[in-house]
Amino acid sequence: MKYYSTRDESIKISAAQAIAKGLASDGGLFVPESLPKVTLEDIAALINADYRARAKSIMSLFLEEFSAEEIEKFTAEAYGDNFDCEAVAPLSFVDEQTAFLELWHGPTCAFKDMALQMLPHLLTASLKKTGEDKTVCILVATSGDTGKAALEGFADVEGTKIFVFYPKDGVSDIQRLQMVTQSGENVGVCAVVGNFDDAQTGVKRIFGNSDFAASLAERGFFLSSANSINWGRLLPQIVYYFSAYCDFVKSGKLALGAKLDFCVPTGNFGNILAGWYAKQMGLPVGRLICASNENNVLTEFIEKGVYDKNRPFHTTISPSMDILVSSNLERLLYAIAGSEKVREYMSALGEKGCYHVDEAVLAAIKADFGCGCCDDAETKKAIRGLFEEKGYLMDTHTAVAYKVLCEQREAAEANPAVIVSTASPYKFAVDVLDALGAEVGEDALSALSEKSGTKIPAPLSGLGERAVRFDSFTEKEKMIEVVGEFLK
Ligand SMILES: *Cc1c(COP(=O)(O)O)cnc(C)c1O
């Protein structure tokens, strides 16, 4: 199967090239030329398979140049005992109609692990297949979750290095400790004086500096990124939609072939887009509900067909969804409207910060997607409400989706549904405790454990006692020197 750029169908490359390159040279994103079809018999055959086998079966459809043995090895390593439960991505039912798909049982307790435990395997194999002989250095600017998940994925992976910049005062204590105590011989972490935008702008500048790239090449290195525009991050996410469907059927609560809705807490549109691909492939999905926090640019887009990033930016208790430009939306627009329209939309977005789609495109989007949003107060109310009613604890991001789903169900009859749960409540312990009306105290993790009667996930317990390996910080102008030093 070949891959196109969303902005130019004449650029046609292999899966390995798409993964090795990340972004197309015209600024577009790589997408498969067509989507493989999966039948109900195919799905039936996965119901009694484990997560690794499900991943192998789905991912193989997209990776022609990779052998079955290769993909089996990747799935065994990516989804093994680095996850704290055998199911890898278990469903947790709260009633006959409703389950949470817990994507946070990996090493960093957030759903980014589902893709970033797999990406290093796909990327290193792709570099070999494309004949790249230099060492890749993954450069990341993070607002919290991605940095740690990328570090954990690439730590001690042969033929790779990874360096992460985070905003000095822009991440939570837990997130910072997770990063500065990271193990691995090939990793580096540094704080940037400034906010996330400063860190991200600095990283983009380093990527755009051709003199620097030339000097790195002389030393045998090249830079690459691990953010969610890489096809190698999207593909592993398609798997868990199939897996959730299989587990729902296996529970006896859904007939094979019946429709299942998914409600997804959304930021960059990567997670929910993987669900849409699963539906196009033949998974019986009803509606995909796009849930946003107060940064509700996607709610407005799906309701009215107008994408307008000219709006106030809100800092919320679900920070991984505080995004105004959802880059993966471009892949959906390409599939519905084609590359010519995508070029128009993206240049309008660049020039005016705004674009709108016509009636036909909007109707096609509405046929598959629902949407809704809620603010911090409603999010907290949802956390407390579900905990008191059912004893189930969710994090601040997942709670946005739960709240939006409940609202939609009040408005109209709907299918059974899966809420995609993207982080462990412990990762956002302070706000979760606050939502429960409990004292936060000195040690939020222990307080949450006591209050909820659940265990602190192993990767987060004892974080404070681990040795800090990376305590340096830099002014944003000097980030490039820090990377130069790292790759000496
Ligand atoms: C990244 C992230 C999201 C948003 O996912 P997208 O793929 O960017 O839409 C939601 N919740 C958590 C906890 C995340 O880390």
The ligand as an SDF file (V2000), in Angstrom:
LIG
                    3D

 15 15  0  0  0  0  0  0  0  0999 V2000
   -2.9060   13.8320   24.0690 C   0  0  0  0  0  0  0  0  0  0  0  0
   -4.0510   13.6600   25.0030 C   0  0  0  0  0  0  0  0  0  0  0  0
   -5.3940   13.8930   24.5860 C   0  0  0  0  0  0  0  0  0  0  0  0
   -5.7510   14.3900   23.1940 C   0  0  0  0  0  0  0  0  0  0  0  0
   -5.5550   13.4340   22.1890 O   0  0  0  0  0  0  0  0  0  0  0  0
   -5.5080   13.8780   20.6490 P   0  0  0  0  0  0  0  0  0  0  0  0
   -5.0690   12.6720   19.9050 O   0  0  0  0  0  0  0  0  0  0  0  0
   -4.4830   14.9920   20.5850 O   0  0  0  0  0  0  0  0  0  0  0  0
   -6.8680   14.3390   20.2580 O   0  0  0  0  0  0  0  0  0  0  0  0
   -6.4150   13.6680   25.5010 C   0  0  0  0  0  0  0  0  0  0  0  0
   -6.1400   13.2620   26.7720 N   0  0  0  0  0  0  0  0  0  0  0  0
   -4.8810   13.0400   27.2090 C   0  0  0  0  0  0  0  0  0  0  0  0
   -4.6650   12.6240   28.6140 C   0  0  0  0  0  0  0  0  0  0  0  0
   -3.7870   13.2290   26.3420 C   0  0  0  0  0  0  0  0  0  0  0  0
   -2.5340   13.0220   26.8040 O   0  0  0  0  0  0  0  0  0  0  0  0
  1  2  1  0
  2  3  1  0
  2 14  2  0
  3  4  1  0
  3 10  2  0
  4  5  1  0
  5  6  1  0
  6  7  2  0
  6  8  1  0
  6  9  1  0
 10 11  1  0
 11 12  2  0
 12 13  1  0
 12 14  1  0
 14 15  1  0
M  END
$$$$
